[in-house]
Amino acid sequence: IQAGIAPAYTDNSNGTLTDNATGLVWQKQNNNTAYILSAALAYCNANTAALPGSGWRLPNIKELYSIIDYSRYNPMINPLFTNTKSDSYWSSTTMADNTAYAWPVFFATGYVGYGYDKGSGHYVRCVRG
């Protein structure tokens, strides 16, 4: 996975997109709700009601970073991903030096920032595969 290379996606016409390079299946539309990390994890794990199939989860930092599109700005993501906020999104990756924090991706600028407190609210894009 290399950030900055715009991957090709397949719109599965069921609320999901498949990344043709990685095989990961992504939630197509953000639901406009900010979650604390524990609620973000629970939302993705329970997402089978909203999206087809099972195995939905919060992406790790490398997976989330892989959907940054450096040819775009504010948000830096392929427009097939609808309703994306130009804001921070949770990854499931906890920071090694402070386990009270997890790594985010900020889709306005593609910045992978220093971790956020797991009790703060950020957006979610679920993945499976």
URBEL-V114680 format. One record per pair of residues at least 4 apart in sequence whose ideal C-beta (glycine too) atoms are under 8 Angstrom apart, sorted by the first residue. I is the first residue (numbers start at 1). J is the second residue. Records with the same first field share a line. If there is no record, write none. Layout:
BEGIN
I->J + J
END
This chain:
BEGIN
1->21 + 22 + 62 + 63 + 65 + 66
2->66
3->65 + 66 + 68 + 70 + 110
4->68 + 70
6->69 + 70 + 71 + 78
7->19 + 20 + 21 + 22 + 66 + 67 + 78
8->19 + 20 + 21
9->17 + 18 + 19 + 20 + 26 + 78 + 80
10->17 + 18 + 20
11->17 + 28 + 80
12->16 + 17 + 18 + 25
14->51 + 52
15->27 + 28 + 29 + 50 + 51 + 52
16->25 + 26 + 27 + 28 + 51 + 52 + 53
17->25 + 26 + 28 + 80 + 81
18->23 + 24 + 25 + 26
19->23 + 24 + 25 + 26 + 66 + 67
22->63 + 66 + 129
23->129
24->59 + 63 + 66 + 127 + 128 + 129
25->53 + 127 + 128 + 129
26->67 + 81 + 125 + 126 + 127
27->47 + 51 + 56 + 125 + 126 + 127
28->80 + 81 + 82
29->81 + 82 + 83
30->81 + 82 + 83 + 84 + 85 + 123 + 124 + 125
31->83 + 124
32->83 + 85 + 123
33->43 + 123 + 124
34->121 + 122 + 123
35->39 + 40 + 43 + 90 + 121 + 122 + 123 + 124
36->40 + 118 + 119 + 120 + 121
37->41 + 90 + 102 + 118 + 119 + 122
38->42 + 118
39->43
40->44 + 58 + 90 + 122 + 124
41->45 + 57 + 58 + 92
42->46
43->47 + 124 + 126
44->56 + 57 + 58 + 124 + 126 + 127
45->56 + 57
46->56
47->51 + 56 + 126
48->53 + 54 + 56
51->56 + 126
53->128
54->128
55->128 + 129
56->126 + 127 + 128
57->92 + 126 + 127 + 128
58->90 + 91 + 92 + 124 + 126 + 127
59->63 + 64 + 91 + 92 + 125 + 126 + 127
60->64 + 91 + 92 + 93
61->65 + 91 + 92 + 93 + 103 + 105 + 112
62->66 + 93
63->67 + 91 + 127
64->89 + 91 + 105 + 125
65->105 + 112
67->77 + 78 + 81 + 125
68->76 + 77 + 105 + 107 + 110
69->76 + 77 + 78
70->76 + 110
72->76 + 77 + 78 + 79
73->108 + 109
74->86 + 108 + 109
75->84 + 85 + 86 + 107 + 108
76->107 + 108 + 109 + 110
77->81 + 84 + 107
81->125
84->107 + 125
85->89 + 107 + 123
86->107 + 108
87->106 + 107 + 108 + 122 + 123
88->104 + 105 + 106 + 107 + 113 + 116 + 122 + 123
89->104 + 105 + 106 + 107 + 122 + 123 + 124 + 125
90->102 + 104 + 116 + 122 + 123 + 124
91->102 + 103 + 104 + 105
92->102
93->102 + 103
94->99 + 101 + 102 + 103 + 115 + 118
95->99 + 101 + 102 + 103 + 115
98->115
100->117 + 118
101->114 + 115 + 116 + 117 + 118
102->115 + 116 + 118
103->112 + 113 + 115
104->112 + 113 + 115 + 116 + 122
105->110 + 111 + 112 + 113
106->110 + 111 + 112 + 113
116->120 + 122
END
